[in-house]
Amino acid sequence: MRCEDLDHAEAGRLVSPSAERNKQPIADLLDAVLPGSGEVLEVSSGTGQHVVHFAHRMPRLVWRPTERDAECLRSIEAWRGFAALPNVRAPILLDVHDDVWPAPPLDAVICLNMIHIAPWSATEGLMRGAGRILKPGGLLFLYGPFQRHGAHTAESNAEFDRQLRARDPKWGVRNLEEVSTVAASERLELAAIHQLPANNLGVVFRKQ
């Protein structure tokens, strides 16, 4: 959910109900797949709820949130101030289409619930940017709904896809095989696919 879609806040901290629901299962998986130390860049950090939860759960890692939306950036900073965690850096303005990304080289990049509410060029930009800034062996983690082999994995995802495309024809639930092809062109190899609640997937790519 985009920050402009949220209609309430607490002390400047925007709250996404879906982020509250899914932060724990995502954190459980990230804790298992992320490295034992290093820096993680979160692309499209949204409200900031996820990054502070992950940083609290995984203090072994330094977390760098990013966003292109000004309201989201303010919310991330408010969550960061509220959590007062030493391993969360100040949020950085970033559009995935940007030619230059911050803080290379990095150990991991994560991107949650973004590529289906953005044009296909955002997926291409995400792979291009991650491919540039990840260390060899670094990890790119995606979370969200995906099609598999051109078909939806659940009727709820098919309905969600119809809603997205009605809102913006450039949006939609992406086909994982097409995403993986773009990733491979940036030397990001599909390493693992994990099933998560509500018919979502956690997808891991490794930098070659």
C-alpha positions in Angstrom: 0.0 0.0 0.0 1.3 3.4 -0.9 1.7 6.1 1.7 -0.8 8.4 0.1 -3.4 5.7 0.6 -3.1 5.7 4.4 -5.5 8.0 6.1 -4.1 8.0 9.7 -0.9 8.5 11.6 0.4 8.4 15.1 2.9 11.1 16.0 3.9 11.3 12.3 4.2 7.6 12.0 2.0 6.3 9.2 0.5 2.9 9.9 -0.3 0.2 7.3 -2.5 -2.6 8.6 -1.1 -5.0 6.0 2.5 -4.2 7.1 1.5 -5.0 10.7 0.0 -8.4 9.6 2.9 -9.5 7.4 6.0 -8.1 9.2 6.5 -11.1 11.5 6.4 -13.9 8.8 8.7 -11.8 6.6 11.1 -11.2 9.4 11.1 -15.0 10.2 12.2 -15.7 6.7 14.7 -12.8 6.4 16.3 -13.9 9.7 17.0 -17.3 8.1 18.3 -16.1 4.7 20.1 -12.9 5.4 23.8 -13.0 6.2 25.2 -13.0 9.7 26.5 -9.4 9.4 26.6 -6.5 6.9 24.4 -3.8 5.5 20.9 -4.2 4.0 19.3 -1.6 1.7 15.5 -1.7 1.7 14.0 -0.3 -1.5 10.6 1.3 -1.2 10.4 1.2 2.6 6.9 2.6 2.7 5.7 3.7 6.2 8.9 2.5 8.0 7.1 -0.2 10.0 9.0 -3.0 8.4 12.5 -1.7 8.7 12.3 -0.9 12.4 10.8 -4.3 13.1 13.5 -6.0 11.1 16.2 -4.0 12.7 15.0 -4.9 16.2 14.7 -8.6 15.2 18.1 -8.6 13.5 20.5 -6.3 15.3 23.4 -8.0 13.6 22.6 -6.1 10.4 22.7 -2.4 9.5 19.5 -1.3 7.7 19.3 1.5 5.2 15.7 2.5 4.3 14.9 4.3 1.0 11.8 5.9 -0.5 10.9 8.2 -3.3 7.7 9.5 -1.7 8.1 12.5 0.6 5.4 11.6 3.0 6.8 8.1 3.3 10.3 9.5 4.0 8.8 11.6 6.9 7.1 8.5 8.3 10.2 6.4 8.1 12.1 9.0 10.0 9.4 9.2 12.6 9.4 5.4 13.1 13.2 5.6 13.3 13.1 8.2 16.0 10.4 6.3 17.9 12.4 3.0 17.8 15.8 4.7 18.5 17.7 1.7 17.1 21.4 2.3 16.4 21.3 0.0 13.4 18.8 1.9 11.3 20.2 4.7 9.2 18.4 7.8 8.1 16.1 7.2 5.1 17.4 8.0 1.7 15.5 9.5 -1.3 15.7 6.8 -4.0 13.7 6.1 -7.2 14.5 2.6 -8.6 14.8 4.3 -12.0 17.8 6.3 -10.7 21.1 5.6 -12.4 23.1 6.0 -9.2 22.1 4.2 -6.0 23.6 4.9 -2.5 26.1 3.0 -0.4 27.6 0.3 -2.6 28.7 -2.4 -2.2 26.0 -4.0 0.0 25.4 -7.4 1.4 21.7 -7.5 0.7 18.8 -5.6 -0.9 15.2 -6.2 0.0 12.0 -5.0 -1.7 8.6 -5.7 -0.4 5.3 -5.3 -2.1 6.6 -2.8 -4.7 6.8 -4.3 -8.2 3.1 -5.0 -8.6 2.2 -1.3 -7.8 4.6 0.2 -10.2 5.2 0.0 -14.0 7.4 -2.8 -15.4 10.2 -0.4 -15.8 10.4 -0.3 -12.0 11.2 -4.0 -12.0 13.9 -3.4 -14.6 15.3 -0.5 -12.5 15.3 -2.6 -9.3 17.3 -5.4 -10.9 19.7 -3.0 -12.6 20.4 -1.1 -9.4 20.6 -4.2 -7.2 22.9 -5.8 -9.7 25.3 -2.8 -9.5 25.4 -2.3 -5.7 25.4 -5.9 -4.4 28.6 -7.6 -3.5 29.4 -10.9 -5.3 27.2 -13.5 -3.5 25.0 -10.7 -2.2 21.2 -11.3 -1.8 18.2 -9.7 -3.4 14.9 -10.6 -1.6 11.5 -9.8 -3.0 8.2 -10.3 -1.3 4.7 -10.1 -2.7 2.1 -11.9 -4.9 3.4 -13.5 -8.1 2.1 -15.4 -11.1 3.8 -18.7 -11.8 4.3 -19.7 -15.5 1.7 -17.1 -16.5 -1.0 -18.2 -14.1 -2.2 -16.8 -10.8 -1.5 -19.1 -7.8 -4.9 -18.2 -6.1 -8.2 -16.6 -7.1 -7.6 -13.9 -4.5 -4.4 -12.9 -6.4 -6.3 -12.9 -9.7 -8.9 -10.5 -8.2 -6.1 -8.4 -6.7 -4.5 -8.2 -10.1 -7.8 -7.1 -11.7 -8.1 -4.3 -9.1 -4.5 -3.2 -9.7 -4.9 -3.0 -13.4 -8.2 -1.2 -13.1 -6.5 1.4 -11.0 -3.5 1.7 -13.3 -3.0 -0.4 -16.5 0.8 -0.3 -15.9 0.4 -2.1 -12.6 -0.3 -5.8 -12.0 0.8 -9.0 -10.3 4.1 -10.0 -12.1 5.0 -13.3 -13.6 7.9 -14.7 -11.5 9.6 -16.3 -14.6 9.7 -12.9 -16.4 11.1 -11.2 -13.3 13.7 -13.9 -13.0 14.7 -13.4 -16.7 15.3 -9.7 -16.0 17.2 -10.5 -12.8 19.5 -13.0 -14.7 20.4 -10.2 -17.2 21.9 -8.3 -14.2 23.8 -11.4 -12.9 21.1 -12.1 -10.2 20.4 -15.8 -10.1 17.1 -17.2 -8.7 18.2 -19.1 -5.6 15.0 -20.0 -3.6 11.3 -19.5 -3.5 9.5 -19.5 -0.2 5.7 -19.7 0.3 4.4 -17.1 2.8 0.9 -16.4 4.2 -1.9 -14.9 2.1 -0.6 -16.5 -1.2 2.6 -14.4 -1.2 6.1 -15.5 -2.0 9.5 -14.7 -0.6 12.0 -14.9 -3.5 15.7 -14.9 -3.1 18.2 -14.0 -5.8 22.0 -14.2 -5.5 24.6 -11.9 -7.2 27.0 -13.9 -9.4 
